[in-house]
Amino acid sequence: MRILVTGGAGMVGSHAAEHWAQQGHEVTVLDNLMRSRLFGWPKESVEYNWRLLGALPRIRQVLGDIRSAEDVQRAVGDGVDAVLHAAAQPGVGFSIRNPQEDFSINALGTLQVLEVVRRRSPRAVFLYCSTNKVYGTNVDRLAIQEAPTRYGFLDGVTGVSEAMSVDLAGHTPYGVSKLTGELYVQDYAHTFGMRTAVFRMSCIYGIRQFGFEDQGWLAHFTISTLLHRPITIYGNGKQVRDVLYVTDVVQAFDRFLSSAHAHGVYNIGGGPSSTLSLLELVDALHKACGRKPAMRFDEWRPSDQRVYVSDIRKASTELGWAPRVSPAEGVERLVAWVREHESLFA
């Protein structure tokens, strides 16, 4: 297959591109390498992944922006068989400070990629990386309980299903822009007959993740712990997320590509068996690194759900998919990688 990966220098994009190239597919990666600028980091970040991909066979690199039709056309070339649209502005805080740029990247950029693909490769499978933020504050309507280190759902609820409404809720601009892109992806399946899949992802983490305070909290906590940097916890640290190691999400993409489904919307995360609170991650890092980071607490951030856990039964049933890497194993891998590459973060 010929596969286009937008956001190919990011953690998810680079792992997917590497995986497919190793399988023998011809992969094109498109990225504008703007992650450091988005998060105010004065050094390179995803450029590391870009260079790594450049050394691999069967990978073609296109430096460009998804908002530019010309750049996307260069990446699509004579046509593709599949697209992983992983390019995005992923920070809630950035979206609040810069709602117009957030919209232009996440909503307009998605539409641009869809249109080029529809016109040049209408039979291509289009995989869209969405987010649990599309549910917004509707998640907060579920009853929760507070324990010493975490919040949890009550009333027998184990996770949020795809049936939860995405309407009549606060989202933050980030949630709105990602939902806008997602709705276009869904409608291109309905109106134009494209084969599409939406993956509403919870906390994806892993090696080669350049985490910042505003996005990529597992990597951010790990980097800060190993480099003796303080962290700020917004809220009380008991907020819980289900976490999923990056290679597992790539397997979910593969499962849809090899399936007979014409369209699907899937919650993709670690599910009820793979959850962590912020405080629990700090404890896990203490065990793995022999130290805890210096911590300060601040006010809750807008639309920060107390608990979000994915109900992944639909992906399990329809795609035959399940997570393989436990949080303990995943954190160990991340700690080992950051230790080996501390110079990237110093």
N, C-alpha and C positions, 0 to 999 in steps of 0.2 A: 504493500500500500504506500501511497504518497500521503504523508500526514503533515499538516501545518499546526504548529504550537505557537499561539500568541502568548506573550509574557514568558518566553522560553528561558529567560535567565533567572526567573524566580524559582523558589524551591519546588513547587508543584510542577511547573513547566519544565524545569531542567531534568527532574527525575523522570517525567513522562517521556521527554525527548530521548534521554539516554536509554531508557528501557526499550522503546520502540526501535531505535537504531540498532541496538544489540540483537533485536529479534529479526533484523534484516530489512526493515522498512526504510524508505527514503523520507527523511524528516527535515522540514524547514522550520527554523525557529525565528520568530519576529519579536524584537524587544527594542525599547528606546533607552534602556538602562537609566531610568530616572528614579529608582527607588531611594537612593541616598538623598536626592534633592527633596523628594516628597516628605521625608522624615527629618530633614535638617541635619543629616550626618555629613561631616566635612570630608570623609574618606570614601573610597570605593566600597561597594558591598557586592551586589549581584554581578559585578564585572568578573568576580572570581568564577562564578558559574558559567558565564559567557565564554571565558577562556577555556574552561574545562571542556565545554561542548565543542569548541573550535578544534580541539585536538582529536575528536572522535570521528571515525569514518561514517559515511552516509548521513551526515548532518550538514545542512546548508544554513548559513546565518544571514539574516537580513536585519540591518540596523534601521529601525523605522518606528513610526507611531501608528497605532490602530485608528487614530482619528483622521489619518491621511489616506484617501482612497488610492492614491498613487503608490504609497508604501505597501498597503495591503495587496494591491494588484501585483506588485513585484514579488511579494511573498507567495501568493497563490500561483503565480506563473501560468503554465499551460493547464493547470487544474490540479485538484487534490481529491483524495478519497475520503479523508476525515479531517476534522478541525477540532483541536482542543483550545477553547477560548479561555485561557487562564490569565490574560492581561487585565489588570484592574488597578484602581486606586483603592487600597484595602484598609485605610485608617479612618475610624469614626471621628477622631479629633480633627484630622485634616479636613474631612467633609464639612464639619461645623465651621471651621475657619475659612474654607474655600469651597462653598457649595457649587459655584459655577464650574470650576475646574473638575470637581468630583463628578458632576453630571456629564461633562464633556468626555471624560475618560470612560466612565462606567456605562452610561446610557448611550450617548452618541457614538462612542467607540464601538460598542457592541453592535449597534445598528449598521455602522459602516462595514464591519467584518461580515455580518450577515448578508448584506446587499452584494458585496463583491463575490462572496461564495455562492449565493443564489444565482447570480448571473453567469458565473464562470464554471461552477461545479455544482449544479442543482441536485445531484445525487449524492453529494458528500454527506457524511454523518457529522453533525454539529454537536459537540459536547460543551456545555456551558458550566463554568464554575460559579455557582451562586453561594448564598450564605444563609445561616440560620437567622440573620438579622431581618430577613424578609417578614418574619412573624412579628417583629416589633414587640410592643408592650402587651400584645395578646398573651404572650407566655406568662406575664406577671399575674394573669387572672387565675392561674392554677394555684391551688392551695399548697403552701410549703410549710416545712417545719425547720426549726433551727437546732443544730447539734453543736457540740463543742468546737468542731473544726470545719463544719460545712452546713449548707442548706440542703434540703431534699424535698422531693414531691410528697404529697399526701394523697389519701383517697385511692390508693392502688395505682396511681399514675406512675409509669416507669420511664416514659419518654414522650416527646412531642412528635406527633405523626404528621404526614403530609396533608391531612384533612383539616389541620388548624387554619383558621382564617388568616389571610395576610392583609385584610382590610380593617378599617376603623381602629387604627392603632398608631401610636407614635413609633417612628422608625429611626430617626436621625437622617440627615441627607444621604449618608452612606447606604443605609437600608433602602431608602427610596430609589437611589440610582441603580443599585444592584437588582432591585425588584423590577424596575423599568426594563433593564436589559433582559431579565428573565422572561418577562411577559412578551417581549418581542420574539425571543427564541421560541416560546410556546406558540405564539401566533404564526410564526413562519412555518411551523409544522402544520397548523390548522389551515392557513390560507394558501400557502404555496406548496404544501406537500413535502417539505424537507423532513428528513429523518433527524430528530433532535433528542437530546437528553439534558435535563437540568439536574445538577447535583448541589443540593442545599447543604453546604459543608459546615460542620462544626469546627472545632479547633484542630487544624492539621498542623503537624509539627515534624521535625526531623533534621537530619544533618543538612548542611548547606543552607540553613535558614538564617537570615540576618534579621534578628528580632529587635524591635525597638519598643519603647514604652507604649506607643500607640497601636502596635500591631505585632503579633508573634510573641505572645507573652511567655510561653515556655522557653523559647530560645533567649528572650530578653532576660528572664530570671537566671537562666543558666550562665549566660555570658557575664552578667553582673556579679554572680556569685564567684565565678572563677577569677575574675579580674578585680575583685575587692571593690566593686562599685555599689553605692546604695541604691535601693529601689523604693519607689513609692507605691503603696497599695491603696487603691481608691475604694472606699468602703471598708468593710471589716475583714476582708480576705476570705470570707466563708462562701463566696460565690463559686458555683460549681459548673464545670463544663465537661462534656465527654470529649475525649482526645483521641486522635487517630494518627498513626504514623504514616508518613507520606507514601511509602511503598504500598500500603494498603489501599489508599485512594486511587493509585494508578491501576491496581488490580480491578477496582470497580469500573474504571473507564474501559478496561479490556473486556470485562464481562458484558458491558452494553454493546460494544463493537461486535462481539461474537454472537450476540443474541439476535432474535428475530423481531424484536420490538421496534415499532415505527417511531414511538415517542414515549418519553417517561419523565417523571419528576420524582427524585429520590432524596430523602434525608440521608446524608452520609457522614457518619462520625463513629466514634468508638462504641456508642450505645451504652446501655445501663451498666455493663460490666467493665467499662473503661472510663472512669470518671476521676477527676481531681478537682479539689478546691485550690485556691491560691496558697492558703496556709499549708495544705498537704504537699504541694509542690516544693515549698520552702523546706519542709521536713525531709522530703525525698532527696533534695539537693544537699542537705546537711549530711545525710548518710553517704551520698555518692562522692561528695567533694571534701568532706571533713570540716566544713564551715557553713555558716549561714550568712546571707548578705545583711548589711545594715538596712533596717526597714523604717520607714515613716508612713503614717496613715493620713489620708486626705479625704475630702468629700467624695461621695459616689459620683460617677460620671453619668451623663445623660443616657437613658435607655439601657443601662447596664443590668441585664437580667440577673436575678439572684440565682436562678438555676436554669440551665439549658442542657438537656440531655436528648439526643436524637433517638426516636423510635426507628430502628433500621430494619424492621421486619419486611417492609415492601422490597427493599433492595435484596434482602436475603431470599425472599420467595421468588421474585421475578428474575433476578440475576444470578442466584446461587452464590451470593457473595457474603463474606464474613470477615471481620478484622482478624489478623493473625498476630500482630505484634502487641504485646501487653504494654501498659504505661511504664512499668518498671524496666522492661527491656528497652523501650524506646528512649526513656530518659538516660539510661546508661550509654546508649549509642550516641546521643546528643552530647553528653558530657565528654565522652572520649574524643569526639570530633572537635569540639571547641578547644579542649586541651591541646590537641595536635595542631590547631590553627589559631592559637591565641594572637599571633601577630596581625591577623586580619581585623582584630577588634581593639587592639591596643592604641 
